[in-house]
């Protein structure tokens, strides 16, 4: 049995020609270019080298299957590159979720150094960092406010 390729694009030339019953008669330049393709890790570079390989392959009925396999690999590689670019665009600022507790969840929102942390600490007895410098609150901080028999959850939001 052969050595298993590290990725689906790390295919030896022999494996690429597998299933082809015709003689391909590939020139040495094409074989050398395919070796470059298999050694390249960068997807964009690999796609470019596959295109160069396809331009070096003689077009006849002996290379039809091999060309179809390479074109399929190129299409899959293009799709992977596009998916990676879309995934990079989807990344956004981290979102925070505080599980609701009590009768209601109330957000304490305001400008920096407006006293949100002091208010939350005074009415809820929660351990909130109160600092004289701006932007001390980096993540939403919850605290419970008892009023008669009702518990309200106050959430201090980072400054607007």
Order of alpha helices (4+ residues) and beta strands (2+ residues): alpha-alpha-alpha-alpha-beta-alpha-beta-beta
